[in-house]
Amino acid sequence: MNAEPKLPTQAAVEDTATQALAEAMRTSFVVVRLLLIGLAVYFLCSGVFIVKEQERAVILRFGKPVGTGLEALRGPGFHWAFPYPIDEVYRIKAVKVQSAASTIGWYAEDARRKAAGQETPVNPTLDPMRDGYVLTGDRNIIHVRAILRYSIEEPLEFFFNHSNAYFAVTNALDNAVVFAASRYNVDDALRRDLAGLQDLIRRRVEATTARMNLGIKVQQVDLVTAPPRQVQDAFEEVIKAENKRGEDISVAQGYAAEVRSRAEGEAAARINAAQAAAVRFIESIKSDARYFSELLPRYQANPTLFSEWLQTEVLARALTNSQEKFFLPIRTGPGQRELRLQLSREPQKLKTTLTPPKTEGHQH
């Protein structure tokens, strides 16, 4: 007889179900663990970012920069940050020198002609709706174009304290152009003191950006000024006249300097000659004084003898080159004396020896 199969008991069925459930739970835990590990790896890896060579990066944690000053800037290479929305990476172009161009003060130009290197045609009149200009201190109109070159020294202040820092820099430059032009007259702004106008614009930009805490450093200001093109010819004529005046003044100053130098030389020569004559005269007086001082004791000792000696000495000097000398002593006795001089005597005859000329005979 065949035996009937035994049916599993209730306990066996429950035990099998429990084992299957436990196996399923273990499998689920492994899957969940793997998912968690994968999510953790993804979470960590998703925060890795690369900063390129021409970039700098700032990590914003809940909207605020991580770090202060230059420490907040991440240089080229691999970096890590918490994924969004905890951290956010803000990338900055690492350009050392930025530039900004003034948007006011220059006349309207045709972009296509400018790109082709051509000059925009001159309108008959200046159109204030299209052409930019500034007013000088003497109420003249000129065109001014300024290029500002600057570096960002405080990136956090520049990028995070202003909604558009580049626009703020341009506004500061435009303000400086208008301010500086109003402090100059037209001739100085166009030709005479362009460097001074340029320096005033630079100092104005520095003061304005410092007050706004933009965190930049001004490197250079390039400036171009021009008169209104409608009156360019008149300005050129004025320049030519001023140049001619300058040349004439220079020639006159040169001639004046030459005359002054010559007069000063002649004056110096005359002064030197007068001083030399004065020295000689003073020395002569001193010599005469010494001479008379030496003769004074002799005169005081015997005036009569001294007078005769002095007279003899003077006559000797006076008659040195005389052919004939006559000496008339003073008569001391009574009576008069008659003096007879033979004048216009016959001149002495010169003795000459005449030798008869020799005659030469001819032989035949």
C-alpha positions as CSV (number, residue, x, y, z in Angstrom):
1,M,0.0,0.0,0.0
2,N,1.2,3.4,-0.9
3,A,1.8,5.8,2.0
4,E,0.1,9.2,1.8
5,P,2.5,12.3,1.7
6,K,2.7,14.2,4.9
7,L,1.6,17.9,4.7
8,P,4.0,20.5,6.3
9,T,3.0,21.6,9.6
10,Q,2.1,25.2,10.5
11,A,5.3,25.7,12.4
12,A,7.4,24.6,9.4
13,V,5.6,27.0,7.1
14,E,6.1,29.9,9.5
15,D,9.8,29.0,9.9
16,T,10.3,29.1,6.1
17,A,8.6,32.4,5.8
18,T,10.7,33.9,8.5
19,Q,13.8,32.7,6.8
20,A,12.8,34.2,3.5
21,L,11.9,37.4,5.1
22,A,15.2,37.6,7.0
23,E,17.0,36.8,3.7
24,A,15.1,39.6,2.0
25,M,15.9,42.0,4.8
26,R,19.6,41.2,4.7
27,T,19.6,41.7,1.0
28,S,17.7,45.1,1.4
29,F,20.2,46.2,4.0
30,V,23.1,45.5,1.7
31,V,21.5,47.4,-1.1
32,V,20.7,50.3,1.2
33,R,24.2,50.3,2.6
34,L,25.6,50.3,-0.9
35,L,23.3,53.1,-1.9
36,L,24.3,55.1,1.1
37,I,28.0,54.6,0.4
38,G,27.3,55.6,-3.2
39,L,25.5,58.7,-2.1
40,A,28.3,59.6,0.3
41,V,30.9,59.1,-2.5
42,Y,28.8,61.1,-4.9
43,F,28.2,63.8,-2.3
44,L,32.0,64.1,-1.6
45,C,33.0,63.9,-5.3
46,S,30.4,66.4,-6.4
47,G,32.1,69.1,-4.2
48,V,35.3,68.7,-6.2
49,F,35.9,71.5,-8.7
50,I,38.8,72.6,-10.9
51,V,40.0,76.2,-11.1
52,K,41.7,76.9,-14.5
53,E,44.9,78.9,-14.9
54,Q,43.2,82.1,-15.9
55,E,40.6,81.9,-13.2
56,R,40.2,82.4,-9.4
57,A,37.3,81.0,-7.4
58,V,35.5,82.1,-4.2
59,I,33.4,79.6,-2.2
60,L,30.1,81.1,-0.9
61,R,28.7,79.2,2.1
62,F,25.1,80.1,2.6
63,G,25.8,83.2,0.5
64,K,28.9,84.4,2.4
65,P,32.5,84.1,1.2
66,V,34.6,81.5,3.0
67,G,37.8,83.3,4.2
68,T,38.8,86.9,4.1
69,G,40.9,89.0,1.8
70,L,43.1,87.1,-0.6
71,E,42.7,84.0,1.4
72,A,39.2,83.7,0.0
73,L,40.5,83.3,-3.5
74,R,41.2,79.7,-4.7
75,G,44.0,79.5,-7.2
76,P,44.4,77.1,-10.1
77,G,44.1,73.4,-9.3
78,F,41.7,71.0,-7.6
79,H,39.5,72.3,-4.7
80,W,36.5,71.0,-2.7
81,A,33.3,72.5,-1.4
82,F,30.1,71.3,-0.1
83,P,27.5,70.7,-2.8
84,Y,24.8,73.2,-3.5
85,P,22.8,74.6,-1.7
86,I,25.4,74.6,1.1
87,D,28.2,76.0,-0.9
88,E,28.3,77.8,-4.2
89,V,31.5,78.4,-6.3
90,Y,31.9,81.8,-7.8
91,R,34.5,82.0,-10.6
92,I,36.5,85.2,-11.3
93,K,38.6,85.9,-14.4
94,A,42.2,86.4,-13.2
95,V,43.0,89.4,-15.4
96,K,45.6,91.4,-13.7
97,V,44.8,94.7,-15.4
98,Q,41.2,95.7,-16.2
99,S,40.1,98.6,-18.4
100,A,37.2,101.0,-18.5
101,A,36.4,103.6,-21.2
102,S,34.5,106.8,-20.5
103,T,31.0,106.8,-22.0
104,I,30.6,110.6,-22.2
105,G,32.6,113.5,-23.8
106,W,33.3,112.0,-27.3
107,Y,31.5,112.7,-30.6
108,A,29.4,110.0,-32.2
109,E,31.3,107.6,-34.5
110,D,30.1,105.2,-37.1
111,A,31.1,101.7,-36.0
112,R,31.6,100.4,-39.5
113,R,33.7,103.3,-40.5
114,K,35.7,103.1,-37.3
115,A,36.4,99.4,-37.8
116,A,37.6,100.2,-41.3
117,G,39.9,102.9,-40.0
118,Q,37.8,105.7,-41.6
119,E,36.8,109.0,-40.0
120,T,33.1,109.7,-39.4
121,P,31.9,112.6,-41.6
122,V,31.5,115.9,-39.8
123,N,28.0,117.1,-39.3
124,P,27.3,120.8,-40.0
125,T,26.5,121.4,-36.3
126,L,27.1,119.5,-33.1
127,D,24.1,117.4,-32.1
128,P,23.9,117.1,-28.3
129,M,21.6,114.2,-28.6
130,R,24.2,112.1,-30.4
131,D,27.6,113.8,-29.8
132,G,29.1,113.7,-26.4
133,Y,31.0,116.7,-25.0
134,V,32.2,118.4,-21.8
135,L,32.4,122.0,-20.7
136,T,35.6,123.7,-19.7
137,G,36.1,126.2,-16.9
138,D,35.9,129.1,-19.4
139,R,32.6,127.7,-20.8
140,N,34.0,126.2,-24.0
141,I,33.0,122.9,-25.5
142,I,35.6,120.1,-26.1
143,H,35.6,116.4,-26.7
144,V,37.4,114.1,-24.2
145,R,37.9,110.3,-24.3
146,A,39.5,108.6,-21.3
147,I,40.7,105.0,-20.9
148,L,41.2,103.8,-17.3
149,R,43.4,100.9,-16.5
150,Y,43.2,99.4,-13.0
151,S,43.8,96.2,-11.0
152,I,41.4,94.6,-8.5
153,E,43.1,94.6,-5.2
154,E,40.2,93.5,-3.0
155,P,38.1,91.0,-5.0
156,L,35.6,90.4,-2.3
157,E,34.7,94.1,-2.0
158,F,34.7,94.5,-5.8
159,F,32.4,91.5,-6.6
160,F,30.2,91.1,-3.5
161,N,29.7,94.6,-2.2
162,H,28.3,95.9,-5.5
163,S,25.7,94.6,-7.9
164,N,27.8,95.7,-10.9
165,A,31.3,96.9,-9.9
166,Y,32.4,97.3,-13.5
167,F,29.6,99.8,-14.2
168,A,30.5,101.6,-10.9
169,V,34.1,102.1,-12.2
170,T,32.9,103.5,-15.5
171,N,30.6,105.9,-13.7
172,A,33.5,107.0,-11.5
173,L,35.6,107.7,-14.6
174,D,32.8,109.7,-16.3
175,N,32.4,111.7,-13.2
176,A,36.1,112.4,-13.1
177,V,36.2,113.5,-16.7
178,V,33.4,116.1,-16.2
179,F,34.9,117.3,-12.9
180,A,38.4,117.7,-14.3
181,A,37.3,119.5,-17.5
182,S,35.4,122.1,-15.5
183,R,38.6,123.0,-13.7
184,Y,40.6,123.8,-16.9
185,N,40.3,126.4,-19.6
186,V,40.1,125.2,-23.2
187,D,43.7,126.0,-24.2
188,D,45.2,124.1,-21.2
189,A,42.9,121.1,-21.7
190,L,43.7,120.8,-25.4
191,R,47.4,121.6,-25.5
192,R,49.2,123.4,-22.8
193,D,48.5,121.1,-19.7
194,L,47.1,117.8,-21.0
195,A,49.3,116.0,-18.5
196,G,47.8,118.0,-15.6
197,L,44.2,117.3,-16.8
198,Q,45.1,113.6,-17.0
199,D,46.5,113.6,-13.5
200,L,43.5,115.3,-12.1
201,I,41.2,112.7,-13.6
202,R,43.3,109.9,-12.1
203,R,43.2,111.5,-8.6
204,R,39.4,112.0,-8.9
205,V,38.9,108.4,-9.8
206,E,41.0,107.2,-6.9
207,A,39.1,109.4,-4.5
208,T,35.7,108.2,-5.8
209,T,36.5,104.5,-5.9
210,A,38.0,104.6,-2.4
211,R,34.8,106.3,-1.1
212,M,32.8,103.6,-2.8
213,N,35.0,100.8,-1.4
214,L,35.5,99.2,-4.8
215,G,38.8,97.7,-3.8
216,I,40.7,98.7,-7.0
217,K,44.0,100.4,-7.7
218,V,44.3,102.8,-10.6
219,Q,47.3,102.0,-12.8
220,Q,47.0,104.5,-15.6
221,V,44.7,107.0,-17.4
222,D,45.0,107.5,-21.1
223,L,43.5,110.7,-22.3
224,V,42.6,112.2,-25.7
225,T,41.1,115.7,-26.1
226,A,39.9,117.5,-29.2
227,P,38.0,120.6,-30.1
228,P,34.6,120.3,-31.8
229,R,35.2,119.2,-35.4
230,Q,32.9,121.9,-36.7
231,V,35.5,124.6,-35.6
232,Q,38.6,122.6,-36.1
233,D,40.0,125.0,-38.7
234,A,39.6,128.0,-36.4
235,F,41.4,126.2,-33.6
236,E,44.3,125.4,-36.0
237,E,44.5,129.0,-37.0
238,V,44.8,130.0,-33.4
239,I,47.5,127.4,-32.8
240,K,49.4,128.8,-35.8
241,A,49.1,132.3,-34.6
242,E,50.3,131.3,-31.1
243,N,53.2,129.4,-32.6
244,K,54.2,132.5,-34.6
245,R,53.9,134.6,-31.6
246,G,56.1,132.2,-29.6
247,E,58.7,132.3,-32.4
248,D,58.7,136.1,-32.4
249,I,59.0,136.3,-28.7
250,S,61.8,133.8,-28.8
251,V,63.7,135.8,-31.4
252,A,63.1,139.0,-29.4
253,Q,64.3,137.4,-26.2
254,G,67.4,136.1,-28.0
255,Y,68.2,139.5,-29.3
256,A,67.5,141.1,-25.9
257,A,69.8,138.6,-24.3
258,E,72.5,139.3,-26.9
259,V,72.3,143.1,-26.4
260,R,72.2,142.7,-22.6
261,S,75.2,140.4,-22.7
262,R,77.2,142.8,-24.9
263,A,76.2,145.7,-22.7
264,E,77.1,143.8,-19.6
265,G,80.5,142.9,-21.2
266,E,81.2,146.5,-22.1
267,A,80.1,147.7,-18.7
268,A,82.4,145.2,-17.0
269,A,85.3,146.2,-19.2
270,R,84.8,149.9,-18.4
271,I,84.4,149.1,-14.7
272,N,87.6,147.1,-14.8
273,A,89.4,149.8,-16.7
274,A,88.2,152.5,-14.2
275,Q,89.1,150.3,-11.3
276,A,92.6,149.8,-12.8
277,A,93.0,153.5,-13.4
278,A,91.8,154.2,-9.9
279,V,94.4,151.8,-8.5
280,R,97.1,153.4,-10.6
281,F,96.1,156.9,-9.6
282,I,96.0,155.9,-5.9
283,E,99.4,154.3,-6.2
284,S,100.7,157.4,-7.9
285,I,99.4,159.6,-5.1
286,K,100.9,157.2,-2.6
287,S,104.2,157.4,-4.4
288,D,104.1,161.2,-4.5
289,A,103.2,161.3,-0.9
290,R,106.1,159.0,0.0
291,Y,108.4,161.1,-2.2
292,F,107.3,164.4,-0.6
293,S,107.5,162.8,2.8
294,E,111.1,161.9,2.2
295,L,111.9,165.4,0.9
296,L,110.2,167.2,3.7
297,P,113.0,166.8,6.3
298,R,115.6,168.1,3.8
299,Y,113.4,171.1,3.1
300,Q,112.8,171.9,6.7
301,A,116.6,171.6,7.4
302,N,117.6,174.2,4.7
303,P,114.8,175.6,2.5
304,T,117.2,177.7,0.3
305,L,119.6,174.9,-0.4
306,F,116.7,172.5,-1.1
307,S,115.1,174.9,-3.5
308,E,118.3,175.3,-5.5
309,W,118.9,171.6,-5.5
310,L,115.3,171.0,-6.7
311,Q,115.6,173.6,-9.4
312,T,118.8,172.1,-10.6
313,E,117.3,168.7,-10.8
314,V,114.2,169.9,-12.7
315,L,116.4,171.9,-15.2
316,A,118.5,168.8,-15.7
317,R,115.5,166.7,-16.6
318,A,114.0,169.5,-18.7
319,L,117.1,170.3,-20.7
320,T,118.3,166.7,-21.2
321,N,117.6,166.8,-24.9
322,S,118.4,170.5,-25.6
323,Q,121.2,171.3,-28.0
324,E,122.1,174.7,-26.3
325,K,121.6,175.6,-22.7
326,F,121.6,179.1,-21.2
327,F,121.7,179.5,-17.4
328,L,120.9,182.9,-15.9
329,P,121.6,183.1,-12.2
330,I,119.6,185.5,-10.2
331,R,121.4,188.8,-9.6
332,T,121.6,189.6,-5.9
333,G,123.6,192.9,-6.1
334,P,122.3,196.4,-6.9
335,G,121.9,197.7,-10.4
336,Q,120.5,196.1,-13.5
337,R,122.0,193.7,-15.9
338,E,121.5,193.7,-19.7
339,L,121.0,190.4,-21.4
340,R,121.8,190.1,-25.2
341,L,121.0,186.9,-27.1
342,Q,122.0,186.3,-30.7
343,L,119.0,184.8,-32.4
344,S,118.7,183.3,-35.8
345,R,122.3,182.8,-36.2
346,E,123.7,181.5,-39.4
347,P,123.5,177.8,-39.6
348,Q,126.8,175.9,-39.8
349,K,127.8,174.9,-43.2
350,L,128.2,171.3,-43.9
351,K,131.6,170.4,-45.2
352,T,131.3,168.2,-48.3
353,T,134.1,166.7,-50.4
354,L,133.2,166.6,-54.1
355,T,135.0,164.0,-56.2
356,P,135.2,164.7,-59.9
357,P,133.7,161.9,-62.0
358,K,136.1,159.6,-63.6
359,T,136.2,159.5,-67.3
360,E,137.1,156.4,-69.2
361,G,139.1,156.6,-72.3
362,H,138.5,154.5,-75.4
363,Q,141.3,152.8,-77.1
364,H,141.5,152.7,-80.8
